[in-house]
Amino acid sequence: MTDVLRALETHFAIPIKFDENTFKNCYITLTLGNESLEEILKVITRTIDASYTMSTYGIIVEGDGCREQ
């Protein structure tokens, strides 16, 4: 999860803030085409039962995290 959000930060040049410890047990693999950042964030947050907010300062992803596999 951390790697996915960091890649989105780089690709879309926007800061994404989240608690790495909270999401350390969340794993997600995506194959993306030309989806918008919002579409990608919706898929990710629905998959891990989280939420996100967007502002002029960047994106904040919040949730309870995932259980250990």
Steps between C-alpha positions, in 0.01 A plus 500: 500500500778740594673438167178560306432833673862613457484412130180705466669791677781492247284439193245771578745736677274547802578429867309209652498480879415178683614307806740236370464300820121483464518368144810279533294180471298618200604350171355592164603432142354714224526510126413848386438664169407864465292532816493830680655538844151517653394177330813324626452630854137385500604147404777488760296642785200277426728196488657566841195666661666840533413854394681793346468875489647734241606858561734756350770357730470144375315183589441337837419129518348376825365169627541222753754305298496130417538186707827313493502233230 
